[in-house]
Amino acid sequence: MRTPSSSAAPAQDAAPPAYGLSSEARNLHWLLTNLVEEVPGLLSVAVVSSDGLLLLSSDPGRNAERPVANPKGPKGSSADLATIVSGLGSLTIGAAKLMDGGGVKQTVVAMEEGSLFVMSISDGSLLGVHATPDCDMSVVAYHMALFVGRAGHVLTPELRSELRKSMESAR
């Protein structure tokens, strides 16, 4: 797996929305692109803030070098995925509180035509992944955990604000 400091050109160089962003924001773009490229079966990926706003996505024209086509995904692609992830995140957090279950680490919804994974990042931010029905769930969960581990410590309020502005200007 490449790292942001490797000699190969990182994905942020190929994604116009990443230009003009801080190195932390470019690294998050790179991490998302790497997740999409490394894990077979991913249809759509979204990073969502605690208030439900889309921060990063794998949509074409957004920030991924090689976006994944999604003929069966949410109708508005990552915008709808962000809404679903935010709602499911809120629901599971509420359920965990009612059950005195502690913090929610991961939620998996296995459907006939795909799978939805939601994992907590930090400060209420969430990583959501929509995958094919034949994906290897353990591989998806493992790579999501790697992303969360790498992204969690840099996803500060300032960086979330920068990413929101970047997503708004990309529209």
C-alpha positions in Angstrom: 0.0 0.0 0.0 1.3 3.4 -0.9 1.7 6.1 1.7 1.2 9.9 1.3 5.0 10.3 1.4 5.8 7.7 -1.2 7.4 8.6 -4.5 4.4 7.6 -6.5 2.1 10.5 -7.3 -0.7 10.4 -4.7 -4.3 10.6 -5.7 -4.7 14.2 -4.4 -2.6 15.4 -7.4 -5.2 13.9 -9.8 -8.2 15.3 -8.0 -8.9 18.9 -8.8 -11.0 19.6 -5.6 -8.0 18.8 -3.4 -5.9 21.7 -4.9 -5.5 24.5 -2.5 -6.3 22.4 0.6 -4.1 21.8 3.6 -1.7 18.8 3.7 -4.1 17.2 6.3 -7.1 17.5 3.9 -5.0 16.2 1.0 -3.9 13.3 3.1 -7.5 12.4 3.9 -8.4 12.6 0.2 -5.5 10.2 -0.4 -6.7 7.9 2.3 -10.2 7.8 0.8 -8.9 7.2 -2.7 -6.6 4.4 -1.4 -9.6 2.8 0.4 -11.6 2.7 -2.8 -8.7 1.4 -4.9 -7.5 -1.3 -2.4 -10.8 -2.9 -1.4 -12.8 -4.9 -4.0 -16.5 -4.4 -4.0 -16.9 -0.9 -2.8 -19.7 1.0 -4.5 -19.7 4.3 -2.6 -17.8 5.8 0.4 -18.7 8.8 2.4 -17.2 10.6 5.4 -19.9 12.4 7.3 -19.6 15.0 10.1 -21.4 14.7 13.4 -24.1 17.0 12.1 -24.7 14.9 9.0 -22.7 17.0 6.4 -20.7 15.2 3.7 -17.0 15.8 4.2 -15.4 13.4 1.7 -16.9 11.1 -0.9 -15.9 8.6 -3.7 -18.2 10.3 -6.2 -17.0 11.1 -9.7 -15.9 14.8 -9.9 -15.5 15.0 -6.1 -12.2 13.7 -4.7 -11.4 10.1 -5.7 -9.0 9.4 -8.5 -10.8 6.3 -9.6 -14.4 6.5 -8.5 -16.5 3.4 -8.5 -19.5 3.2 -10.7 -22.6 2.6 -8.7 -25.6 1.5 -10.8 -27.5 0.2 -7.8 -26.4 2.6 -5.1 -28.3 5.4 -3.3 -30.2 7.6 -5.8 -28.1 10.7 -5.2 -25.0 8.6 -4.6 -22.8 9.9 -1.8 -25.1 12.7 -0.8 -27.8 10.1 -0.1 -25.3 7.8 1.4 -24.3 10.6 3.8 -27.9 11.0 4.9 -28.3 7.2 5.4 -25.0 7.0 7.3 -25.9 9.9 9.5 -29.4 8.5 10.3 -28.1 5.0 11.0 -25.3 6.4 13.1 -27.8 8.4 15.2 -30.1 5.4 15.5 -27.4 3.0 16.7 -26.0 5.6 19.2 -29.5 5.9 20.7 -29.9 2.2 20.8 -26.5 1.7 22.5 -27.5 4.3 25.1 -30.8 2.6 25.8 -29.0 -0.7 26.2 -26.1 0.7 28.2 -23.9 -0.8 25.5 -21.2 1.9 25.5 -20.0 3.5 22.3 -20.9 2.2 18.9 -17.8 1.0 17.0 -19.4 -0.4 13.8 -22.8 -1.1 12.2 -23.3 -3.5 9.4 -26.5 -3.9 7.4 -26.4 -7.0 5.1 -29.0 -6.7 2.3 -29.8 -9.0 -0.6 -28.2 -6.6 -3.1 -25.4 -5.1 -1.0 -24.0 -4.2 2.4 -23.8 -1.0 4.3 -21.0 -0.4 6.9 -20.9 2.5 9.3 -17.9 3.1 11.5 -17.2 5.9 14.0 -14.2 8.0 13.3 -14.0 10.8 16.0 -16.1 13.5 17.6 -19.2 11.9 16.1 -17.9 11.8 12.5 -18.6 8.6 10.6 -17.2 6.6 7.7 -19.9 4.9 5.6 -19.4 2.3 2.9 -21.9 0.8 0.5 -20.5 -2.5 -1.0 -21.6 -5.2 -3.3 -23.4 -8.3 -1.9 -20.4 -10.5 -2.7 -17.8 -8.3 -0.9 -15.6 -9.9 1.7 -17.1 -8.2 4.8 -14.1 -8.9 7.0 -11.8 -7.2 4.4 -14.1 -4.2 4.1 -14.3 -3.9 7.9 -10.5 -4.2 8.3 -9.7 -1.5 5.7 -12.4 0.8 7.2 -10.7 0.3 10.6 -7.3 1.3 9.0 -8.9 4.4 7.5 -10.5 5.3 10.9 -7.2 4.8 12.7 -5.3 7.0 10.3 -8.0 9.7 9.9 -9.3 10.0 13.4 -6.4 11.9 14.9 -6.3 14.5 12.1 -10.1 15.1 11.8 -10.1 18.3 13.8 -12.9 20.9 13.8 -10.8 23.1 11.6 -10.2 20.3 9.1 -13.9 19.4 9.1 -14.7 23.0 8.3 -12.2 23.1 5.5 -13.5 19.8 4.0 -17.1 21.1 4.2 -16.2 24.2 2.3 -14.3 22.2 -0.2 -17.4 20.0 -0.8 -19.6 23.0 -1.1 -17.3 24.7 -3.7 -17.1 21.4 -5.7 -20.9 21.6 -6.4 
